[in-house]
Amino acid sequence: MNREKGLKMKALLTVTGRGMGGDAVIALNIALDLEKQGVQCEFALDHNAPGLLFKKKGTPWHKISIPQAGGHSANKYTLLKASGKSLLAAREGAKLIRKINPDIVVGIIGGGAIIGALSARLANIPSLGVVATPTDSKVLSKLTDIIALPESPLFRQDIVEEVQLNSKTKVHSSYLPVNPDIVSGNRENAVKTMPPGFRKDLPTVLFSSGSSLFEKMAQAAGEIGKRHLEANILVVGEPLKDEFREYLKSTLNLGYVDNLPDLYQLADLVVLSDDGLMVHEALACELPIITLLKVKYGRYHNMEGIFPGAVIECELDKLENQIQYVLGKNDVIKDKSKFYAELIQNASPKIARIIKEKIKEK
């Protein structure tokens, strides 16, 4: 595979997951800025990944084995099972590297980060891991330089420059990369897509746990909808189980959407799970955020501590009071959000610069 004219460097991004959620978005956002800085990008997903997001964008990808251990919910059994497959997967990854000849491998979270680093070592080229879980942070810090995202235990908010972990590897800290288009939505376009029952004269509260709607988020939205709060209660995300739709009869349920930038401009407040890309996207749009705790397998990432004043966390039984509080203090909290918005919007170019500098060290 020949490099495109004018692009002197090439990066291979190995991506965990199914190619349709937050990990895929992070990879694509990083690639967007890498290509702006003159680095051609190719992607590798697991053989079984449907890659719906890549298909939608018309972006091709290579197929290799990328074992998963369960991310933040990994246990000893899943870790052992994944580690047993890693050597074979790394050999397959190294074979791809030799075929397409990249200058660097960038592993994106979890199995993508680990297999990327191992494959690069076997192929004897540089690598860099983007990490967000306890497992990938621990493993990658022994193999290569890393970029720690806020969910990683190695993330250090107050340290702008990299920290020397040991004599061989460095860790950089970064907020999650967001697509610059996320802040360019149109409120009126969102209004046109609203179902019956939406009122333009009321504030809008947007509930989401990502592309998939988890039960506790569906339950929370349904309960708030029943309280007859003076607000539009919007819900986005495809329910993980059909029965979760029963919770949503008291809400304006939009399901899986592809117009999030417009919806962010419509929302006055977002209620999200305590993790993921949407927290960063909402902050980039200068929105107040409530993080509902224990939505996804009980995981906890302290988004309130990472974004103090802009993110407020709460349990389900306190959610109505918190919504009323935040709507009443909307302007004060938005001022805090503005501070983080600029930092988050600069994250993707920063990550691309780190990767490019790593290539230059080659």
SERO-4910 file (N, C-alpha, C, O; in steps of 0.05 Angstrom, whole numbers):
BEGIN
 pado doro    nc1    nc2    nc3   cac1   cac2   cac3    cc1    cc2    cc3    oc1    oc2    oc3
  Met    A     17    -24      0      0      0      0     18     25      0     33     29     19
  Asn    A     16     41    -21     33     65    -23     21     88     -8     -3     91     -5
  Arg    A     39    106      2     30    129     16     20    150     -3     28    152    -26
  Glu    A      0    165      7    -12    185    -10      8    208    -15     25    214      2
  Lys    A      6    220    -38     24    241    -46     22    264    -26      1    273    -19
  Gly    A     46    274    -17     47    296      2     46    289     31     51    306     48
  Leu    A     40    264     37     40    255     65     65    238     69     67    215     60
  Lys    A     84    249     84    110    236     87    111    215    109    129    199    110
  Met    A     92    217    128     92    198    150     66    183    151     46    192    141
  Lys    A     67    160    164     43    143    166     40    131    194     60    123    206
  Ala    A     16    131    204     10    119    230    -11     98    227    -30    101    212
  Leu    A     -8     76    241    -28     55    242    -41     57    270    -27     55    290
  Leu    A    -67     60    270    -82     61    295    -97     35    300   -114     28    284
  Thr    A    -89     21    321   -103     -4    329   -124      3    350   -118     14    371
  Val    A   -149     -4    343   -172      6    359   -187    -17    372   -195    -36    359
  Thr    A   -191    -14    398   -207    -34    413   -236    -31    407   -245    -10    396
  Gly    A   -252    -51    414   -281    -48    412   -292    -56    384   -278    -69    369
  Arg    A   -316    -48    379   -331    -57    356   -331    -37    333   -344    -42    312
  Gly    A   -317    -15    336   -315      4    315   -341     20    311   -347     29    289
  Met    A   -355     24    334   -380     39    332   -386     57    356   -406     70    357
  Gly    A   -368     57    376   -372     72    400   -350     92    405   -337    102    387
  Gly    A   -347     99    431   -328    120    439   -300    115    431   -286    133    424
  Asp    A   -290     90    433   -262     84    426   -257     90    396   -236    101    389
  Ala    A   -276     83    379   -274     89    351   -274    119    346   -259    129    329
  Val    A   -291    133    360   -292    163    356   -266    175    365   -256    193    351
  Ile    A   -254    166    387   -228    176    396   -207    172    374   -192    190    368
  Ala    A   -206    148    363   -187    142    342   -191    160    318   -171    171    307
  Leu    A   -215    163    309   -220    180    286   -214    209    291   -204    223    273
  Asn    A   -220    218    315   -213    246    322   -183    251    322   -174    272    313
  Ile    A   -168    232    333   -139    235    333   -129    235    304   -111    251    297
  Ala    A   -139    217    288   -130    215    260   -136    241    245   -121    249    228
  Leu    A   -159    253    251   -166    278    238   -144    299    241   -137    313    222
  Asp    A   -134    302    265   -113    322    270    -86    312    260    -69    328    251
  Leu    A    -80    286    261    -55    276    250    -53    282    220    -32    290    211
  Glu    A    -75    278    206    -75    283    177    -72    313    171    -60    320    151
  Lys    A    -83    330    189    -79    359    186    -49    366    189    -40    385    177
  Gln    A    -35    350    205     -7    355    209     11    338    191     35    335    196
  Gly    A      0    326    170     16    313    150     22    284    155     41    273    144
  Val    A      6    271    171     10    242    177    -13    226    166    -36    230    175
  Gln    A     -8    208    148    -28    191    137    -36    170    158    -19    160    172
  Cys    A    -62    164    160    -71    145    181    -86    121    169   -102    124    150
  Glu    A    -80     98    179    -95     74    173   -104     61    199    -92     67    220
  Phe    A   -124     45    198   -137     34    222   -137      3    222   -138     -9    200
  Ala    A   -136     -9    245   -140    -37    248   -160    -42    270   -157    -32    293
  Leu    A   -180    -59    264   -200    -67    283   -200    -97    286   -187   -111    270
  Asp    A   -213   -107    306   -215   -136    310   -231   -149    286   -248   -136    274
  His    A   -225   -174    281   -238   -188    259   -269   -187    261   -283   -185    241
  Asn    A   -279   -188    286   -308   -189    290   -321   -161    293   -345   -160    297
  Ala    A   -306   -140    291   -317   -114    295   -333   -106    270   -323   -107    248
  Pro    A   -359    -98    274   -375    -90    250   -365    -63    238   -370    -58    215
  Gly    A   -352    -46    255   -341    -21    244   -362     -2    232   -356     11    212
  Leu    A   -385     -1    245   -407     15    233   -399     45    230   -407     58    210
  Leu    A   -385     55    250   -377     84    248   -358     88    225   -360    109    211
  Phe    A   -339     70    221   -320     72    199   -335     69    172   -329     83    153
  Lys    A   -354     51    171   -370     47    146   -385     73    139   -385     82    116
  Lys    A   -397     85    160   -413    109    156   -396    131    144   -405    147    128
  Lys    A   -370    133    153   -352    154    144   -337    146    118   -322    162    108
  Gly    A   -342    121    109   -328    112     85   -298    108     90   -282    110     72
  Thr    A   -291    101    115   -263     97    122   -257     67    123   -269     52    139
  Pro    A   -238     57    107   -232     29    107   -215     22    132   -203     39    145
  Trp    A   -213     -4    138   -196    -13    160   -186    -41    155   -197    -57    140
  His    A   -164    -47    168   -152    -74    167   -164    -91    190   -174    -80    210
  Lys    A   -163   -117    186   -174   -135    206   -151   -151    219   -136   -165    205
  Ile    A   -149   -149    245   -130   -165    260   -144   -175    286   -167   -167    291
  Ser    A   -131   -191    302   -143   -199    327   -136   -179    349   -113   -173    353
  Ile    A   -157   -168    362   -153   -150    385   -170   -160    408   -193   -152    411
  Pro    A   -158   -178    425   -173   -189    447   -182   -167    467   -167   -147    471
  Gln    A   -205   -170    479   -215   -152    499   -217   -166    525   -224   -189    527
  Ala    A   -211   -150    547   -212   -161    574   -235   -150    589   -239   -156    613
  Gly    A   -251   -132    577   -274   -121    591   -271    -93    600   -288    -82    615
  Gly    A   -249    -80    593   -244    -52    600   -244    -47    630   -229    -61    644
  His    A   -260    -28    639   -260    -21    667   -272    -43    684   -267    -45    708
  Ser    A   -288    -60    672   -301    -82    687   -285   -108    685   -296   -129    692
  Ala    A   -260   -107    676   -244   -131    673   -239   -144    700   -237   -131    721
  Asn    A   -238   -171    700   -232   -186    724   -209   -206    718   -199   -207    695
  Lys    A   -201   -221    738   -178   -239    734   -183   -259    711   -164   -265    696
  Tyr    A   -207   -269    709   -213   -289    689   -211   -276    661   -198   -288    643
  Thr    A   -224   -253    657   -224   -241    630   -196   -232    623   -188   -233    600
  Leu    A   -180   -222    643   -153   -214    637   -136   -238    629   -120   -235    610
  Leu    A   -139   -260    643   -124   -284    636   -131   -294    608   -113   -302    593
  Lys    A   -156   -294    602   -166   -303    576   -155   -285    554   -146   -295    533
  Ala    A   -155   -259    558   -145   -241    538   -114   -243    535   -104   -242    512
  Ser    A   -100   -246    557    -71   -248    556    -62   -273    541    -42   -273    527
  Gly    A    -78   -294    543    -71   -319    529    -73   -316    499    -60   -331    484
  Lys    A    -88   -297    489    -91   -292    461    -73   -271    450    -70   -267    426
  Ser    A    -60   -257    468    -45   -233    460    -21   -238    443    -16   -223    424
  Leu    A     -6   -260    448     18   -265    433     11   -271    404     24   -261    385
  Leu    A     -9   -288    399    -17   -294    372    -27   -269    358    -22   -264    335
  Ala    A    -43   -253    373    -53   -228    362    -30   -208    354    -32   -195    334
  Ala    A    -10   -207    372     13   -189    366     28   -198    341     37   -181    326
  Arg    A     30   -224    337     44   -234    313     28   -226    288     39   -219    268
  Glu    A      1   -228    290    -15   -220    268    -13   -190    262    -12   -181    239
  Gly    A    -12   -174    284     -9   -146    282     18   -138    269     20   -120    252
  Ala    A     39   -153    278     66   -147    266     67   -154    237     81   -140    221
  Lys    A     53   -174    228     51   -181    200     39   -158    184     48   -152    162
  Leu    A     17   -146    195      5   -124    182     24   -100    181     25    -86    160
  Ile    A     38    -95    202     57    -73    203     78    -75    181     84    -56    167
  Arg    A     88    -99    178    109   -103    157     97   -100    129    111    -92    110
  Lys    A     71   -105    126     58   -103    100     54    -73     93     59    -66     70
  Ile    A     44    -57    112     36    -29    104     58     -9    112     57     14    103
  Asn    A     78    -17    128    102     -1    134     95     26    146    103     47    134
  Pro    A     81     27    169     77     53    182    102     62    197    120     47    202
  Asp    A    103     88    203    125     99    219    120     95    249    139     96    265
  Ile    A     95     91    257     88     88    285     62     73    287     45     75    270
  Val    A     59     59    309     33     47    316     22     61    340     35     64    361
  Val    A     -3     70    338    -17     84    360    -39     66    369    -59     62    355
  Gly    A    -37     54    393    -57     37    404    -78     52    419    -72     68    436
  Ile    A   -103     47    412   -125     63    424   -140     46    445   -158     30    438
  Ile    A   -133     49    470   -148     40    493   -150      9    494   -155     -4    474
  Gly    A   -147     -2    519   -152    -30    524   -136    -48    506   -111    -45    504
  Gly    A   -149    -68    494   -136    -87    477   -122    -74    453   -101    -83    444
  Gly    A   -134    -53    442   -122    -39    420    -95    -27    427    -76    -28    411
  Ala    A    -93    -16    451    -68     -4    460    -47    -26    465    -24    -23    457
  Ile    A    -55    -48    478    -36    -69    485    -26    -84    461     -2    -88    457
  Ile    A    -44    -92    443    -36   -106    419    -20    -88    401     -1    -97    388
  Gly    A    -27    -63    400    -12    -44    384     17    -42    392     35    -43    376
  Ala    A     21    -40    419     49    -38    429     64    -64    425     88    -63    418
  Leu    A     51    -87    431     65   -112    427     72   -117    398     94   -127    391
  Ser    A     53   -111    380     58   -115    351     81    -98    342     98   -107    326
  Ala    A     81    -72    351    103    -54    343    130    -64    352    150    -61    338
  Arg    A    130    -75    377    156    -85    387    166   -108    371    190   -110    365
  Leu    A    148   -126    363    156   -149    346    166   -140    319    184   -152    307
  Ala    A    153   -118    309    161   -108    282    183    -87    284    193    -78    263
  Asn    A    192    -81    308    214    -63    313    209    -35    302    226    -23    288
  Ile    A    185    -24    308    180      4    301    169     18    326    160      4    345
  Pro    A    169     45    327    159     59    351    129     55    355    114     50    336
  Ser    A    121     59    380     92     57    386     86     78    408    103     89    421
  Leu    A     60     82    411     50    100    432     22     90    439      6     85    422
  Gly    A     16     89    465    -10     79    474    -27    100    486    -18    116    502
  Val    A    -52    101    477    -72    119    489    -88    102    509   -101     83    501
  Val    A    -86    108    535    -96     90    556   -118    103    572   -118    127    576
  Ala    A   -136     86    582   -159     97    598   -169     78    619   -188     84    634
  Thr    A   -156     54    622   -165     35    642   -142     27    660   -118     31    652
  Pro    A   -147     16    684   -125      8    701   -107    -13    687    -82    -12    691
  Thr    A   -118    -31    672   -102    -52    659    -84    -41    638    -60    -47    638
  Asp    A    -95    -26    619    -78    -17    597    -58      3    607    -36      4    596
  Ser    A    -64     18    628    -45     37    639    -21     22    651      2     30    648
  Lys    A    -27      1    666     -6    -14    679     12    -29    659     36    -28    661
  Val    A     -1    -42    640     15    -57    620     31    -39    601     54    -43    597
  Leu    A     18    -18    591     31     -1    571     54     15    583     73     21    569
  Ser    A     51     22    608     73     39    620     99     23    622    120     35    626
  Lys    A     98     -3    619    122    -20    618    133    -25    590    155    -35    587
  Leu    A    116    -17    570    123    -24    543    131      0    526    149     -2    509
  Thr    A    117     23    530    121     45    512    111     71    525    101     71    547
  Asp    A    116     93    511    105    119    520     74    118    518     63    105    500
  Ile    A     61    133    536     32    132    536     20    160    538     33    179    548
  Ile    A     -5    162    529    -21    186    534    -44    177    552    -61    162    543
  Ala    A    -44    187    577    -65    179    596    -89    197    594    -86    222    598
  Leu    A   -112    186    589   -137    201    588   -148    202    617   -139    188    634
  Pro    A   -168    220    622   -177    224    649   -186    200    664   -185    199    689
  Glu    A   -196    179    650   -205    155    664   -182    137    673   -186    118    688
  Ser    A   -158    143    664   -134    127    671   -124    135    699   -125    159    705
  Pro    A   -115    116    715   -104    124    742    -78    139    739    -68    151    759
  Leu    A    -66    140    715    -41    155    711    -46    184    702    -27    199    699
  Phe    A    -71    191    697    -77    218    688    -70    238    710    -78    234    734
  Arg    A    -57    260    703    -50    281    722    -59    307    711    -47    318    692
  Gln    A    -80    318    722    -93    342    710    -75    366    711    -75    383    693
  Asp    A    -59    369    732    -43    394    736    -16    392    723     -1    412    724
  Ile    A    -10    370    710     17    367    697     13    369    667      2    351    654
  Val    A     22    390    655     18    395    627     38    379    611     31    366    591
  Glu    A     63    379    619     84    365    604     86    336    613     74    329    634
  Glu    A    100    320    598    101    291    604    118    287    630    135    303    638
  Val    A    112    264    642    126    256    666    142    231    660    132    213    646
  Gln    A    167    230    669    183    207    664    174    185    683    177    187    708
  Leu    A    163    163    672    155    140    689    179    124    699    180    117    723
  Asn    A    197    119    681    222    105    688    242    112    667    239    132    653
  Ser    A    263     97    665    285    104    647    277    101    618    291    111    600
  Lys    A    255     87    612    249     81    584    222     93    574    220     98    550
  Thr    A    203     98    592    177    107    582    168    133    595    176    140    617
  Lys    A    151    147    580    140    172    590    109    170    590     98    154    575
  Val    A     97    186    606     68    189    606     60    218    601     70    236    615
  His    A     43    222    582     31    248    577      2    247    587    -10    226    586
  Ser    A     -8    269    597    -37    270    605    -52    287    585    -42    308    576
  Ser    A    -76    279    578    -92    294    559   -122    289    565   -130    267    573
  Tyr    A   -137    310    559   -166    305    558   -173    290    533   -156    287    515
  Leu    A   -197    279    531   -205    264    508   -207    282    483   -216    305    485
  Pro    A   -198    272    460   -200    288    436   -228    289    425   -242    268    423
  Val    A   -238    313    419   -265    315    407   -262    327    379   -244    341    373
  Asn    A   -282    320    363   -283    331    336   -291    360    338   -311    367    351
  Pro    A   -277    378    324   -284    407    326   -312    413    316   -323    433    324
  Asp    A   -323    395    300   -351    399    290   -371    396    312   -394    405    308
  Ile    A   -364    385    335   -383    380    356   -395    406    367   -417    406    377
  Val    A   -380    428    364   -390    454    374   -404    470    353   -412    493    358
  Ser    A   -408    458    330   -419    474    307   -448    466    301   -457    469    278
  Gly    A   -463    456    321   -490    448    316   -509    471    312   -501    494    317
  Asn    A   -533    465    305   -554    485    300   -579    479    316   -591    458    312
  Arg    A   -586    496    334   -609    492    352   -634    488    336   -650    470    342
  Glu    A   -639    505    316   -664    504    302   -666    477    286   -689    467    283
  Asn    A   -644    467    276   -645    441    263   -654    419    282   -669    401    275
  Ala    A   -644    421    307   -653    401    327   -682    404    333   -696    384    336
  Val    A   -692    428    335   -721    433    341   -738    419    320   -759    408    326
  Lys    A   -729    421    295   -745    409    273   -748    379    275   -766    367    264
  Thr    A   -729    366    290   -730    336    292   -744    327    317   -746    303    322
  Met    A   -754    346    333   -766    339    359   -794    325    355   -809    333    337
  Pro    A   -799    305    372   -825    292    370   -847    309    383   -841    329    396
  Pro    A   -873    302    378   -895    317    391   -891    317    421   -882    298    433
  Gly    A   -898    339    433   -895    342    462   -872    360    470   -870    369    493
  Phe    A   -854    365    451   -831    383    457   -841    412    457   -857    421    440
  Arg    A   -832    427    477   -840    455    480   -815    473    480   -797    470    496
  Lys    A   -815    492    461   -793    510    458   -790    529    481   -768    541    485
  Asp    A   -812    534    496   -811    553    518   -800    541    544   -797    556    564
  Leu    A   -793    515    544   -783    502    568   -753    496    565   -744    492    542
  Pro    A   -738    495    587   -711    485    585   -710    456    577   -730    441    581
  Thr    A   -688    447    566   -685    420    556   -663    405    571   -641    415    573
  Val    A   -670    382    581   -650    365    595   -646    340    578   -665    325    572
  Leu    A   -621    335    571   -614    313    553   -601    291    569   -581    295    583
  Phe    A   -613    266    568   -602    243    582   -588    225    562   -599    220    541
  Ser    A   -565    214    570   -551    195    552   -530    180    568   -517    191    586
  Ser    A   -526    155    561   -503    140    571   -485    131    547   -470    111    549
  Gly    A   -487    146    525   -471    140    502   -488    129    479   -512    133    479
  Ser    A   -476    115    460   -491    104    438   -510     83    447   -530     78    433
  Ser    A   -504     69    469   -521     49    481   -534     61    506   -521     73    523
  Leu    A   -560     56    510   -574     66    533   -575     44    554   -587     23    550
  Phe    A   -562     49    577   -561     30    599   -586     33    616   -599     53    616
  Glu    A   -592     11    631   -617     10    645   -620     33    665   -641     46    667
  Lys    A   -599     38    681   -602     59    702   -607     86    690   -622    102    702
  Met    A   -595     92    667   -600    118    654   -629    120    644   -642    140    647
  Ala    A   -639     98    632   -666     97    623   -685    100    647   -705    115    645
  Gln    A   -680     86    669   -696     88    693   -697    117    703   -718    127    711
  Ala    A   -673    130    704   -671    157    714   -687    176    697   -702    193    708
  Ala    A   -685    174    671   -700    192    653   -730    188    657   -745    207    657
  Gly    A   -738    163    659   -766    157    662   -777    168    688   -799    178    688
  Glu    A   -762    165    710   -771    176    735   -774    206    735   -793    217    745
  Ile    A   -754    220    723   -755    249    721   -779    257    704   -792    277    709
  Gly    A   -783    242    682   -806    248    665   -833    247    679   -851    262    673
  Lys    A   -835    228    698   -860    225    713   -864    247    734   -886    251    743
  Arg    A   -843    261    741   -845    282    762   -857    308    751   -861    327    766
  His    A   -862    309    725   -874    333    713   -857    358    718   -868    379    723
  Leu    A   -831    354    716   -813    377    718   -818    396    695   -825    387    673
  Glu    A   -815    421    699   -819    441    678   -795    441    659   -780    460    659
  Ala    A   -793    420    644   -770    417    625   -777    396    605   -792    377    611
  Asn    A   -764    398    581   -765    376    562   -745    355    570   -721    361    575
  Ile    A   -753    330    572   -735    308    580   -729    291    555   -746    275    547
  Leu    A   -706    296    543   -697    282    519   -679    259    527   -663    261    545
  Val    A   -682    236    512   -664    213    517   -653    204    490   -668    201    471
  Val    A   -626    200    489   -614    190    465   -598    164    471   -588    161    494
  Gly    A   -595    147    452   -581    122    455   -599     98    450   -623     99    458
  Glu    A   -589     77    438   -604     53    433   -605     36    458   -584     28    468
  Pro    A   -629     30    469   -630     14    493   -616    -13    490   -619    -27    469
  Leu    A   -601    -21    510   -587    -47    509   -606    -70    508   -600    -91    497
  Lys    A   -630    -66    520   -651    -87    519   -677    -73    512   -682    -50    521
  Asp    A   -694    -87    497   -719    -75    489   -737    -67    513   -752    -47    511
  Glu    A   -735    -83    534   -752    -77    557   -746    -50    570   -762    -39    585
  Phe    A   -722    -39    565   -715    -13    577   -733      9    565   -735     30    578
  Arg    A   -745      4    542   -762     25    530   -786     30    548   -798     52    546
  Glu    A   -793     12    565   -816     16    582   -812     39    601   -831     53    609
  Tyr    A   -787     44    609   -780     66    626   -785     93    612   -789    113    626
  Leu    A   -784     93    586   -782    118    571   -809    130    562   -809    150    547
  Lys    A   -831    119    570   -857    128    561   -863    156    570   -880    170    558
  Ser    A   -850    165    592   -855    192    602   -835    212    592   -833    234    602
  Thr    A   -819    204    572   -797    221    561   -801    226    531   -819    214    519
  Leu    A   -784    242    520   -782    245    491   -758    228    482   -736    238    483
  Asn    A   -764    204    475   -743    185    468   -735    186    439   -751    181    421
  Leu    A   -710    194    434   -700    197    406   -686    173    396   -681    171    372
  Gly    A   -678    154    413   -664    130    404   -635    137    395   -623    157    405
  Tyr    A   -625    121    377   -598    126    367   -599    150    348   -616    151    330
  Val    A   -581    170    352   -583    194    336   -556    200    322   -535    190    331
  Asp    A   -557    215    301   -532    224    287   -530    254    286   -515    265    269
  Asn    A   -546    268    303   -545    297    302   -538    309    330   -550    329    339
  Leu    A   -520    296    343   -512    305    370   -504    334    371   -511    348    390
  Pro    A   -488    344    352   -480    372    353   -505    391    355   -504    411    370
  Asp    A   -526    384    340   -550    401    341   -564    398    369   -574    417    380
  Leu    A   -564    374    379   -577    369    405   -562    383    428   -575    392    447
  Tyr    A   -536    384    426   -520    398    446   -528    428    447   -528    440    468
  Gln    A   -533    439    423   -541    467    422   -569    472    433   -576    493    442
  Leu    A   -586    451    431   -613    453    442   -614    449    472   -631    461    485
  Ala    A   -596    434    483   -597    427    512   -589    450    530   -571    466    523
  Asp    A   -601    451    553   -593    470    574   -577    455    595   -563    468    611
  Leu    A   -580    429    596   -567    412    616   -565    384    605   -584    375    592
  Val    A   -543    370    610   -541    342    603   -537    325    627   -522    332    646
  Val    A   -550    301    627   -546    282    648   -533    257    635   -544    244    618
  Leu    A   -508    252    644   -492    231    631   -482    211    651   -483    215    675
  Ser    A   -471    189    641   -457    170    658   -429    182    665   -419    200    652
  Asp    A   -417    171    686   -393    182    697   -368    173    682   -349    162    694
  Asp    A   -369    176    655   -346    167    639   -351    176    611   -372    187    604
  Gly    A   -332    170    594   -337    171    565   -333    198    552   -329    219    564
  Leu    A   -336    197    526   -330    219    508   -351    241    511   -345    265    507
  Met    A   -376    234    517   -397    254    517   -393    275    539   -402    298    535
  Val    A   -380    268    561   -374    288    581   -357    310    569   -361    334    573
  His    A   -336    302    554   -318    321    541   -332    337    519   -328    361    516
  Glu    A   -349    323    503   -363    337    482   -382    359    494   -383    381    483
  Ala    A   -396    352    515   -415    371    527   -400    394    539   -409    417    537
  Leu    A   -377    389    551   -361    411    562   -349    429    540   -348    453    543
  Ala    A   -342    417    518   -332    432    495   -354    451    485   -348    472    474
  Cys    A   -379    443    489   -402    460    481   -411    478    504   -432    491    503
  Glu    A   -395    478    526   -399    496    549   -426    490    563   -440    508    572
  Leu    A   -433    464    565   -458    456    577   -453    448    606   -433    435    612
  Pro    A   -472    454    624   -471    442    651   -477    412    650   -492    403    633
  Ile    A   -464    397    668   -467    368    667   -472    357    695   -460    365    714
  Ile    A   -491    338    696   -495    321    719   -487    293    711   -497    283    691
  Thr    A   -469    281    726   -462    253    721   -477    235    741   -474    238    765
  Leu    A   -493    217    730   -507    198    746   -489    174    752   -477    162    734
  Leu    A   -486    168    777   -466    148    786   -476    120    782   -500    114    782
  Lys    A   -457    101    778   -462     72    777   -481     64    754   -498     47    758
  Val    A   -478     78    731   -494     70    708   -483     46    694   -497     28    686
  Lys    A   -457     46    690   -444     24    675   -428      6    693   -405     13    701
  Tyr    A   -439    -16    701   -425    -37    716   -414    -26    742   -394    -37    752
  Gly    A   -425     -4    753   -416      7    778   -390     22    777   -379     29    797
  Arg    A   -379     27    752   -353     40    750   -355     69    760   -376     82    758
  Tyr    A   -333     80    769   -332    107    779   -306    120    771   -285    110    775
  His    A   -309    144    758   -285    157    747   -281    185    758   -262    199    749
  Asn    A   -297    194    776   -293    220    790   -292    243    770   -274    260    771
  Met    A   -311    244    751   -312    267    732   -316    293    747   -306    314    737
  Glu    A   -330    292    769   -334    317    785   -307    327    795   -303    352    796
  Gly    A   -289    309    803   -263    317    813   -245    327    790   -228    344    795
  Ile    A   -248    316    766   -232    324    744   -241    351    732   -225    367    722
  Phe    A   -267    356    733   -278    381    723   -294    395    745   -319    398    742
  Pro    A   -281    403    767   -296    415    789   -311    441    781   -300    458    767
  Gly    A   -336    442    791   -352    466    785   -368    464    759   -389    476    757
  Ala    A   -358    447    740   -372    444    715   -388    418    713   -408    416    699
  Val    A   -380    398    729   -393    372    730   -402    367    759   -386    370    777
  Ile    A   -427    359    762   -438    353    789   -447    324    788   -463    317    771
  Glu    A   -438    308    806   -446    280    807   -468    275    827   -470    290    847
  Cys    A   -484    255    823   -504    249    842   -515    220    838   -511    208    817
  Glu    A   -528    210    859   -542    185    858   -570    190    847   -580    213    846
  Leu    A   -584    168    840   -610    170    827   -630    184    846   -647    200    837
  Asp    A   -629    178    872   -649    189    890   -647    219    894   -665    231    905
  Lys    A   -624    231    886   -620    260    889   -622    274    862   -618    299    861
  Leu    A   -628    260    841   -626    271    814   -645    294    810   -637    315    799
  Glu    A   -670    292    818   -689    314    813   -680    340    826   -681    361    813
  Asn    A   -671    338    851   -662    362    865   -638    374    851   -636    399    849
  Gln    A   -620    357    841   -596    368    828   -603    381    801   -591    401    794
  Ile    A   -622    369    787   -630    381    762   -642    409    767   -635    428    753
  Gln    A   -659    412    787   -670    438    793   -649    457    802   -650    481    795
  Tyr    A   -629    448    817   -607    465    826   -591    475    802   -585    499    800
  Val    A   -583    457    785   -566    464    762   -581    483    743   -569    502    733
  Leu    A   -606    478    738   -622    495    720   -624    523    732   -624    543    718
  Gly    A   -625    525    759   -626    551    772   -599    565    772   -598    590    773
  Lys    A   -577    550    771   -550    562    772   -536    559    745   -512    559    743
  Asn    A   -552    557    724   -541    550    697   -518    568    689   -498    558    680
  Asp    A   -521    594    691   -501    612    681   -475    610    697   -453    612    686
  Val    A   -477    606    723   -453    603    740   -437    578    732   -413    579    730
  Ile    A   -452    556    728   -438    531    721   -427    532    693   -406    521    687
  Lys    A   -441    546    675   -431    549    647   -405    564    646   -388    559    629
  Asp    A   -401    583    665   -376    597    666   -353    578    672   -331    581    661
  Lys    A   -358    559    689   -338    538    695   -333    521    671   -310    514    665
  Ser    A   -354    514    657   -352    497    633   -334    511    611   -319    497    597
  Lys    A   -337    537    609   -321    552    589   -291    548    593   -276    547    574
  Phe    A   -283    547    618   -255    544    624   -244    517    613   -222    517    601
  Tyr    A   -260    496    616   -251    470    606   -255    467    576   -242    451    563
  Ala    A   -274    482    565   -280    479    536   -255    484    519   -250    468    500
  Glu    A   -240    505    525   -216    510    509   -195    489    512   -183    481    492
  Leu    A   -191    478    536   -172    457    541   -180    432    525   -163    419    513
  Ile    A   -205    425    525   -215    401    512   -213    405    481   -205    386    468
  Gln    A   -219    428    471   -217    432    443   -188    431    433   -184    427    409
  Asn    A   -169    436    451   -141    434    443   -129    406    447   -106    402    440
  Ala    A   -145    388    458   -134    361    464   -125    346    440   -104    334    439
  Ser    A   -142    345    419   -136    329    395   -110    339    381    -94    323    374
  Pro    A   -107    365    376    -82    375    365    -58    369    382    -36    363    372
  Lys    A    -61    370    409    -40    364    427    -31    334    424     -7    328    423
  Ile    A    -51    316    423    -44    288    420    -30    283    394    -11    268    393
  Ala    A    -40    296    373    -27    292    346      2    302    347     20    290    335
  Arg    A      7    324    361     35    334    363     53    315    377     76    310    370
  Ile    A     42    303    399     58    283    414     65    259    396     88    250    397
  Ile    A     46    250    381     51    227    363     71    234    342     90    218    336
  Lys    A     69    258    331     87    266    310    115    269    320    135    262    307
  Glu    A    118    280    345    145    282    357    157    254    362    181    251    359
  Lys    A    140    235    369    150    208    373    160    196    347    181    182    347
  Ile    A    147    202    325    157    193    298    184    205    293    202    191    283
  Lys    A    187    231    299    212    244    293    236    233    309    259    236    301
  Glu    A    230    221    332    251    209    348    262    183    336    282    173    344
  Lys    A    247    173    316    254    147    304    282    146    293    291    126    283
***
